Amino acid sequence: MAKTEKSEDLRGKALKAKDLVGYDAGAVVSRTIIQKPVGTVSIFSFDKGQGLSEHTAPFDAMVEILDGEAEITIAGKPVKVKAGEFIIMPANKPHALKAVKKFKMALIMIKA
């Protein structure tokens, strides 16, 4: 089950990224912070056991864990990533995410 939180203009405000989405039992919650033709920044929360199935993207993407712990698999190799750490998922390599514990992340995708 996926849920999208409502957007508001966040420009010019001091914010904590991990506070921009809440946890929802049995769900993945997302909120797009910036969406431009050259890329996006989104904040996600995943309840324990939730995840994103394996997929590819045509550009590099960076995931920073804001809270909790995730297992991120890139080209068949699992890596545990904890709060305060980030990982870069290379373009055109299959990757998947799974919540080892409930976690929140910032996803930064630059298309240009």
Secondary structure by P-SEA (a helix, b strand, c coil): ccccccccccccccccccccccccccbbbbbbcccccccbbbbbbbccccccccccccbbbbbbbccbbbbbbcccbbbbbcccbbbbbcccccbbbbccccbbbbbbbbcc
